[in-house]
Amino acid sequence: MTTFVIVGGGLAAAKAAETLRAEGFDGDVVLFGSEPERPYERPPLAKGYLLGKDARDSVFVHPAGWYDEHRVDLRTGVTVAMIDPAAHLVTFDGGTVGYDKLLLATGASARRIDIPGAGLGNVFYLRTLPESEALRAAFTPQARVVIVGAGWIGLEAAAAARTAGSAVTILEPQPGALHAALGPELGGKFAELHRAHGVEFRFGESAAEFLAAGPGAARVGSVVSTSGAELPADVVVVGIGAVPNDGLARSAGLAVDNGVVTDAGLRTSDPDIFAAGDVASSYSPLLRRHLRVEHWSNALNGGKAVARAMLGERLEYDPVPYFYSDQYDLGMECSGLPSPGSYDEVVYRGDRAGLEFIACWLNQGRLVAGMNVNVWDVTDDIQVLIRSGRTLDPGRLADPAVPLAEV
């Protein structure tokens, strides 16, 4: 009997298992997840579930009975300790399992902050379901919340905290919010949105030390910033990025460079081992470089694609990077990667002041990325323009009377 082993208990892993069965694979599927829960999606942890709008069961990829019904041997709370590519074995606490094909979908972990007081209570990260549950309880009208990092996690946590009535201050060493993700122009719009909801920003500063609430206290009481300011804090949220869980691949001798390196077919340097989701640094023919994308759509679509690759299909996984965010009454979708240095012009289409617009990042007239803010059903058109590589007329791009498909 052919055995496919999946290491990792997130969305990419679950979608890979689902697709293997949907494509007719009749062999054994063993799925190892180090968390005690069955695979779940992470976006709700910083969005609907954190806000208290969504039920706990809504975060799971499949109903509890799905794995037995589809003959997926789901082993939760089990951490794989070693991969032996030569012997085609994975080792875990309890034994070994042989594999014919192996998928690494081990995801990423929240980057930890290394400063005095980092181990105090009420210093939170936001990557797992228990962490989201704990933050839901901590965000109260009386809470003073300090957030370290003005990236996506930091801003979504700030929106949830303010919605709950907490006072919020954000420390960010960069000159603006979302600086590395969106650049100064659009990052500034998000900072304005949060200021309008009562969030205080301290740009150019980060956390230097977390102080206990009192002598001998086990929980945080204040945050000392790199400027020397002491900020009262009942709750601290650290959102300073994520690191790929590529230790298994590294110890197994696979190529690793900011994640597990794969070709465009999601195959690693070992022909029988594949990688997908947050841990994979995959070659993008569209962007002509390796890329590690930590967004939901990459886990969703990469999990489906890698299953077909494991079954022998010769494919080229080459999506336009896509992500979305919901903060207060603002919803947005972004296609492409508008990082600073990748563009030379930003063109706006629509009502910027009213937060109903599309932002278009251009490089020598070619669309690098597009973000629709409270404007819907345009993602496909934006992605077509990105893929086309055409030189666009900025005037037509900015004119809402010209359909995007005709720019």
N, C-alpha and C positions, 0 to 999 in steps of 0.2 A: 504493500500500500504506500502510495506517495504521500509524504508529509511536508506540509508548508508550516513553518513556524513564524509567528509574528511577535516581535518583542516591542512592547509599548501599548499602553491602554488608553489612548486618546482617540480623537476623531479620525485621523489618518488610518490608524490600525483597524478601527471598527469598520470603516468604509472599505478597506482592503478585504477584510473577511467577508463582508456583504457581497462585494463584487466577485470574489472567487466563487461563491455559491451561485450567484446570478449568472455567471458565465459557464456554469456547468461543471466546475471542479468537484470531483467526487471523492478526493482523498481526504486525509486527516488535516484539520486546521487546528493548531494549538496557539492560543493567544495569551501571552503573559502580560499582566498589568501590575505594576508595583503598588498602585494605590488600592485600597480595599473596595472601592466602588467599581462598578462596571463602567465601560468607556462613556465619557461625557464630553460635551462641548464647552469650550472656555469663554467665548464671548459673553454669555449671560452672566458669568461670574462678576463682570464689571459693568453690566448693563441691567437687564430686567430683573434678574434674581437679586442682585445687590440692592436694587431700588425697592425690592419687596413686591414687585408687580407680577413676577412669574413664580409658579410653584416649583418646588425642588425637583419633582419628577420631570419637569420640562427640559432639564439640562441634559438628560441622558440620550445617547444616540439611538439606542434600541430599547424596547421593553425588556423587562428582566427575563422573560421566557424565550426571547428570540435566539439566544445562543444555543440552548439545548435543542430548540426546534430545528435549527440549521446545522446541527452537529459541529458546532464550534466549541472546542474544549477551552473554555475561558477560565484562566487561573488568576484570580485577583489576589492582591496582596503578596505576590510572588515576584521577587527581583532576580533577574538573570545576572549571574556573577561573571560568566566567562563564555566566550564563543571560541570554538576550535574549528577554524575553517577547513583544515586538512582532514579532520575526522568527521566533519559535518555534524558537530554536537554543540548543544548549548547546555551549560551547567547552571543549576540553581540550587538553593537550599532545599534539598530533598531529592536531588538526583540529576539525571541528564535526560535530554530528549534529542534524538537524531532528526536531521532535517534533509530534505532534498533541495528546497529553496527557503531562504530566510529573509524576512523583512525587518529592517531596523526602523521603527517609528517611535523612538524614545523621546521625541519632543525636546523641550528646553526647560530650564529652571530659572526662576527669578534670580537675577544677580544680587548677591548679598552685599550689604554695606559693611565696611570694615573700619569702624570708628569706636571709641570708648562708649560703652553703654548699649551697644548694638544688641546685646542679649537680654535687655530688660523686657518685662511684660508690656503689652499694649504697643509694641513695635510690630507692625504687620507688613506682610507682603500679600500680593493678590495674584495667585497663580492656580490655586487648588480650590475645590469645593469647600473644604473646612475653613480655609482662609476667608472665602467670601462670606460664609455663614458667620464667622467671628466678627467680621467688619460690619455686617448688617446689624448685629447686636450692639456694636460699639458706637455707631453713628446715632447719636441722640441729640435732642435740642440743646442739651447742656454741654455737649462735648466740644473741646477745643482741639481741632485737628490740624496737624502739620504734615504736609505731604512733601516728600523729597523727590523731586523730578516732575517736570511739566511735559512729559510725553503722553502717549495715549492712555496708559494705565493711570497715571497721575491725574489727568484731566477727567477721566470717567469716574474715578474715585471721588474727585472733588465735586462733580455734579451730584453724585449720590449722597455725599455728606451734606451738601447745601440743601438738597431736597428734603433731607431728614431734619434740617434746622441747625446743623452743627456750624460753628465758626471755622473757617478754613484759611490757612496760609500755605502758599506753595513756595518752596525753595528750588531754584533752578540755576545751575552755574552758567548755562548758555544765556545769550542776550535776550532770548524770547522763548515763548512757548512753542513746542513742536518744531524747534529750530532745525534739527537734523532730519526730521520727517518731511516738512513742508517748506522750509525756508522762512525768511522773515515776513514776507507779505501775508501769506495765509496764516502763519502762526500768530501774527498780530490780531487777526480777526477772531481767533479762538480765545486769545487773552482778553479781548474786549468783551466777548460773550460772558466769560467767567467774572470779569470785574463787574459787569452789569448785574450779576447775581450775587455780588458781595464777597467774592474771593479776593484775597490780597496776594499779590505776587511779589517775590523778592528775587529779581533776576540778578545774575552775577554772583549768587551766593549758593552754597550748599550746606549740608549739615557737617559740623566738626565734632560734635559730641552730643550724646543723649544723657541727660541727667535724671537721676531717680527723683521720685516725688517727695522724698524726705530721707533722713538718715536711716539706712537699713531697708528702705522700701525696695520692693522687687519690680515696681512698674515705673514707666517713664513719667516725668513731671514737667520737663521742658527740653527744648532743643537749643543748643548753642550753634549759631551759624558761623560760617567762615569769616564773616565780618565782625564777629564778637557779640552779636545781638543774642539775647536769651529770650526765646519764645515759649510761653506757657503751652503745654501740650498734654492733653489727656489721652490722645491717640496719635500715633505716628504711622503713616503709610509710606513705605519705601518703594518707589517705582523707577528704578535706574537701569532698566533693560533686562535682557535675558541671555543666558548662555546655553549653547546646545549641549544636550546630554550625549556626547560622543565618546565617552570613556570606554565603552564596550568595543566600539569600532577601533579606537586607538590601540587598545591592548591586543586586539585580534590582528593588528598589522594592516588594517585597511587604510587607504589614503584619507587623511583628515586635514581640513583647512577651514577653520570656522564652520565646523559641521562635517558630516560624512560626505565626501566628494562623490558625486555620481555623474554619469553622462546624461545626455538628453532623454535617454530611455530609463532613467532612474536606477541604473545598474552601478554598483560600486566597483572598486578595483578587483573584487572577487566576483567571478561571473555568476555565482549562485547566491550572492547576497545583494539585496536591494535596499534602498532607503527612500523615505518620503516624509513629508511634513516638516515641522520646525527644525528637525535635526539634519535635514538634507541640504547640502550645498550643491545644487544641480546646475548643469550647463543650460543656459537659456540661448537658443539660436536667435531669438528676437533681439536680445540685448548683447549677444556675442560675449558673454562672460558667465562665470559661475555666480550663483545667486542663492542666498539662504533667506527665505521669506517666512515670517512668523505669523502670517495672517490666516484666518479661518478658511478662506477660499482655497488656499494652497493645501491645507490638510484635507479638506473635503475632496477636491479634484485630484490631488496627488495620490490619495488613498485609492481612489477608483482606478487611476491610470497605472499605478504600480502593480495592482493585482493582474491587470491584463499583461503587463510586461513579464511578471512571474510565470504566466501561462504560456509565454513564448511569443507574444505579439511584438513585432518590431514597431515601436511607436516613438514619437517625438513629443515629449511633454513640454509644451511651450506656451503657457498661458500668459496673458497680460496680467501682471500683479494687480490684485484688487483687494481693497479692504473697506470697512465702513465703521461709522461711529454714531452713537446717539448721545447727545448731551443737552439736558433741559429740553427745550422744544426744537432743537436743531438736530436734523438727521442729515448725514452726508454719506456719499460713496466716492471712493477715489480709485481710479484706474491708472496704473503706471507708478513710477517711483520718482517723485519730484524733489530729490535731494539737492541741497545747495551744490552748485557747480555743474549740475546736469542741464541747466537751462539758462537762457539769456533774456527772457521776456515772459511776463505773465499777462495774459489777456483775459478780461472779465466779460461775461455775457449775462445780463440780467440785473437784478436789483441787489447791489452789494449792501447798501444800508439796511434794506429790509431782510437781509439774509435769505434771499432766494436768487441764487446765481450759480453759474458754472465758471470755475477758474481753469484756465488753460495754460499750462507751462510749455513754452516753445524753446527749441534750440535751433537757431538758424532757420526759423520758419516751420520746422517739423514738430509735431505734437509729441511731447515727452510724457505728459500726464494730464489728466483732466479730473476735476473734482466737482461733483454736482451737490450743492447745498440746498436742501429743501426743494429740489427740482428732481423729478423722477422720470423713469423710463427713457433715459438717455445713455445708459452705460454701454449698451451694444454699439451705438453710433460713435461714442468716444473711443472705444477699443478698436473699432474699424479704422478710425483716423490715425490712431497710434501705430497700428500694424502697417498702414499704407506707406508711412515714411514720406508722404507727399509734403511739398512746401505749400503752406496754407497762407491765404490772405488774411492778415489780422483783422482787417475791417469787417470782412464777411463773418469771420469767426466770432466777433463781438456783437454782431447784429442778430437779435433774437428773431427777426423776421425771416432770416435765412435758415432753413432747416439744417441741422448739423450734417445730415447725410449729403447735403449739397454744397457744403463749404469748399 
